[in-house]
Amino acid sequence: NVLLASRYEKVDRNSSFDPKLSVNYKPTDQILIRGSIGTSFSVPSMTQLFSSEIALGGVRDVINGIEQSSSLFVRVIQLGNPNLKPATSTNYNLGLKWGVNENTYLSMDLWKINYKDRFELEDPQAKILGNPNNPDIQRNEYGDITAVSTTFFNEEKTKIKGLDFSLKYLKELRNGNLMNLSINATHLFEFLTPDHKN
């Protein structure tokens, strides 16, 4: 069973054509092998573009590898970034579904996602460690941090790989109710992303 689908999206001046190829194969009545490859497209939200929020956050002031003070609670200012680009990704999936018996079902899916320009929010502590004199770090007359400004940015490339596992047991009880027991788990093999330089 082979399915080819596509989707065209246009948001403001941005557009994308995203195809998806899916293949399902049943070597036996109890086993289904499935695979897919496709692309996706997303635009930043209004919050990511235009937000302006202030909250308290804990940071450590570190200069030249030396901690200047204990943990501080300072104002963390989160600003939107109107220059964000749309994010795209290529998604791969290879899975197996097995009906062990009439009550028990097992499924496993190995997946991989290659992102380009994924939306991320700057980390205030990372900004302090990267450059304590960054103009986005506000200090009082004694040199103590009083606020850190952060914003959203496009991460150039991100690669994520993982495995989803599911075990389900279904049993009809004597009173007619259905007992449904399941175990679901995800294991992350890889989360690769370049360092964001301020």
Buried (B, 14 or more C-beta within 10 A) or exposed (E): EEEEEEEEBEEEEEEBEBEBEBBBEEEEEEEBBBBBBBBBBBBBEEEBBEBEEEEEBEBBBBEEEEEBEEEBEBBBBBBBBEEBBBBBBBBBBBBBBBBEEEEBBBBBBBBBBBBBBBBBEBBBBBBBBBEBEEEBBBBEEEEEBEBBBBBBBBBEEBEBBBBBEBBBBEEEEEEEEEEEEEEEEEEEEEEEBEEBEB
